[in-house]
Amino acid sequence: MSRSGPKPDFVSSEQMKQQQGGQRAINHVVTAFPAGVKLARACLAALLTCLAMPAPAAQRDLQKVDAPNPGPVYIDRNSIRRSGATVRFLYILDLPLDVSRPAAGQPWHSNEVEGILDCGAGTYTFISVREYSGAAAGGSSTGGYTEPLSERKAEKIAPGSTTAFVAEYVCRH
């Protein structure tokens, strides 16, 4: 079985290593195989979409934590990563859509917050928040924010705050 058109000019693996970010290799493949460009782009887009998606709820291990909020707070036990007294983790805060009038039966949405606790120093560093349309980080992601690395700083945990209740659980378990 033969392919019509010019034969692709293959690049050695050593040459590919020297190319920044693989962009030249991608351009080479696109030039050498123009018929497969649309398929390659579609596959790449699908792969990047899958990699950007959060872990499905089935992969979470949510532990409800008692905290002074209008809605439940959960620690994702599968997200906990320890290094000495420092713990990186995710917690989920459910909120009624109308916080001014929390009532049973009204729709909920949630925030998934990533942070770092220093259990020894009693400090917390905010990393990011992702908003979801449903409770317990369910539904679709509706937005989010990641603190720039240069602006991240450890803050003392305020007694009685949501972070204090979360820290009590995470540092203990």
Secondary structure, 3 states (H helix, E strand, C coil): CCCCCCCCCCCCHHHHHHCHHHHHHHHHHHHHCHHHHHHHHHHHHHHHHHHHCCCCHHHCCEEEECCCCCCCEEEEHHHCEEECCEEEEEEEEEEECCCCCCCCCCCEEEEEEEEEEECCCCEEEEEEEEEECCHHHCCCEEEEEECCHHHCCCEECCCCCHHHHHHHHHHHC
